[in-house]
């Protein structure tokens, strides 16, 4: 039984605003099915006693001190914006009212 259907791939593409060429949805379905199969095989591994890691080797990630600073001037922040409204960026509408 497939883990992802052709219809689900088309719905995901639609939500991501991707236009798939003819035949591309089937190729994506096959590729996603292979990825999900690989993930399913990883779920079979016994990870008891294995410490969670972010990197395969220990490395340090120094962080800077979190010090409050004055905010950036809104006019300077928006200087290169293609369109603005007051102190805000104007961006194209992405979601329709019924998709929230």
N, C-alpha and C positions, 0 to 999 in steps of 0.2 A: 504494500500500500504506500503510495507516495506521501511524503511529509509536507509537500507544498503543491498546490494545484496551479494549472495554467491561469485560471481566473484570479487566484490570489496574486500571482506575479503581475498580471495586468492591473489589478487594483493598487498594488504597491507602486507600480510605475506611474499610475494616475495620481496618487497622493504625492509622489515625489516630483510631479510635473515633468516626467520623462516621456518622450514620444518614442515608442519602439517601432522599428521597421518591421515589415512582414517577416515572420520567421524568427525574429529576434526574441519575442516573448517565449517561444518554445526553447530556444537555446538558453535563455536565462533560467527557465524552469529547470532544465537539465543541470545547469551549473549550480543553482541553489540547492537542488536535490543532492548533488554530490557533496556540497559543503555541509549540509545538514546530516548526511550520512557519516561524514568524518567526525562531526561534533558528537553524534550518537556513539561512535566507537570510543571516543575519549571519555564519555560518561561511564564506560565499563571499567575504567582503570581504578584500582584501589589506591586512594590517596591518603589513607589513614596514616597519621604521623608526619605527613609532608607539610612543612611550613609554607604558608602562602607567601608568594614573592611577586615583586614587580619586575625584577631583572633576574636573569639567569646567574649573574655573578654579583657579589656584594659591591655596591658603589655608594658613595655618599652623595647626597643631594642637598648642598647647603642652601638654606633659605635666608633671604634678607630679613632684617627686622621689619615688623609691620608698624611703621611710623606714619601717623596722620600727616598729610601735607595739604596745602591749599589746593582747591580744585582748579582744573584747567579753565581758563576764560572761555565762556561759551562761543564768543565771536571767533576766537582763535581755533576752537575745536571744529567749528562749522565752516571755516574759511574755504575749504575745498569741496564742500558738499554740493552736489549737483542741484539739490533743491532743499530748502529749509522752510520751517514755519516757526517764527520766533526763535527759541533756543533749542529746537528739536529738528532732527533729520526727517525729511519726508521720504517715505519708501513706498513702493508699489504694494497694492493690496494682494495678499497671498491666499487667504482663506475666504470662502463665501460664508455668509451667516449660518447656514445649515451645517457647516463642517466643523464647527467649534465643539 
